[in-house]
Amino acid sequence: MLTRVTRGLVALGLTLAIAACATAPAASIQPPPMKQLDAKTQLESGRRY
């Protein structure tokens, strides 16, 4: 009985150790949002956003 409990605890500990070492999922890479142009720059460049 004690051997069975010990094996279960060792298996649980090994599983948790492996899970802790797993790599985190890669973050999605998105470009930063465009900087809002001020009114003067919009008038001078002809662009409107």
Distance bins in CASP14 RR format, pairs under 12 A and 6 or more apart:
PFRMAT RR
TARGET T0000
AUTHOR 0000-0000-0000
RMODE 2
METHOD distances of the structure
MODEL  1
1 7 0 0 0 0 0 1 0 0 0 0 0
1 8 0 0 0 0 0 1 0 0 0 0 0
2 8 0 0 0 0 0 1 0 0 0 0 0
2 9 0 0 0 0 0 1 0 0 0 0 0
3 9 0 0 0 0 0 1 0 0 0 0 0
3 10 0 0 0 0 0 1 0 0 0 0 0
4 10 0 0 0 0 0 1 0 0 0 0 0
4 11 0 0 0 0 0 1 0 0 0 0 0
5 11 0 0 0 0 0 1 0 0 0 0 0
5 12 0 0 0 0 0 1 0 0 0 0 0
6 12 0 0 0 0 0 1 0 0 0 0 0
6 13 0 0 0 0 0 1 0 0 0 0 0
7 13 0 0 0 0 0 1 0 0 0 0 0
7 14 0 0 0 0 0 1 0 0 0 0 0
8 14 0 0 0 0 1 0 0 0 0 0 0
8 15 0 0 0 0 1 0 0 0 0 0 0
8 16 0 0 0 0 0 1 0 0 0 0 0
9 15 0 0 0 0 0 1 0 0 0 0 0
9 16 0 0 0 0 0 1 0 0 0 0 0
10 16 0 0 0 0 0 1 0 0 0 0 0
10 17 0 0 0 0 0 1 0 0 0 0 0
11 17 0 0 0 0 0 1 0 0 0 0 0
11 18 0 0 0 0 0 1 0 0 0 0 0
12 18 0 0 0 0 0 1 0 0 0 0 0
12 19 0 0 0 0 0 1 0 0 0 0 0
13 19 0 0 0 0 1 0 0 0 0 0 0
13 20 0 0 0 0 1 0 0 0 0 0 0
14 20 0 0 0 0 0 1 0 0 0 0 0
14 21 0 0 0 0 0 1 0 0 0 0 0
15 21 0 0 0 0 0 1 0 0 0 0 0
15 22 0 0 0 0 0 1 0 0 0 0 0
16 22 0 0 0 0 0 1 0 0 0 0 0
33 49 0 0 0 0 0 1 0 0 0 0 0
34 47 0 0 0 0 0 1 0 0 0 0 0
34 49 1 0 0 1 0 0 0 0 0 0 0
35 41 0 0 0 0 1 0 0 0 0 0 0
35 49 0 0 0 0 1 0 0 0 0 0 0
36 42 0 0 0 0 1 0 0 0 0 0 0
36 47 0 0 0 0 0 1 0 0 0 0 0
36 48 0 0 0 0 0 1 0 0 0 0 0
36 49 1 0 0 1 0 0 0 0 0 0 0
37 43 0 0 0 0 1 0 0 0 0 0 0
37 44 0 0 0 0 1 0 0 0 0 0 0
37 45 1 0 0 1 0 0 0 0 0 0 0
37 46 0 0 0 0 1 0 0 0 0 0 0
37 47 1 0 0 1 0 0 0 0 0 0 0
37 48 0 0 0 0 1 0 0 0 0 0 0
37 49 1 0 0 1 0 0 0 0 0 0 0
38 44 0 0 0 0 1 0 0 0 0 0 0
38 45 0 0 0 0 0 1 0 0 0 0 0
38 47 0 0 0 0 0 1 0 0 0 0 0
38 49 0 0 0 0 0 1 0 0 0 0 0
39 45 0 0 0 0 0 1 0 0 0 0 0
39 46 0 0 0 0 0 1 0 0 0 0 0
39 47 0 0 0 0 0 1 0 0 0 0 0
39 48 0 0 0 0 0 1 0 0 0 0 0
39 49 0 0 0 0 0 1 0 0 0 0 0
40 46 0 0 0 0 0 1 0 0 0 0 0
41 47 0 0 0 0 1 0 0 0 0 0 0
41 48 0 0 0 0 0 1 0 0 0 0 0
41 49 0 0 0 0 0 1 0 0 0 0 0
42 48 1 0 1 0 0 0 0 0 0 0 0
42 49 1 0 0 1 0 0 0 0 0 0 0
END
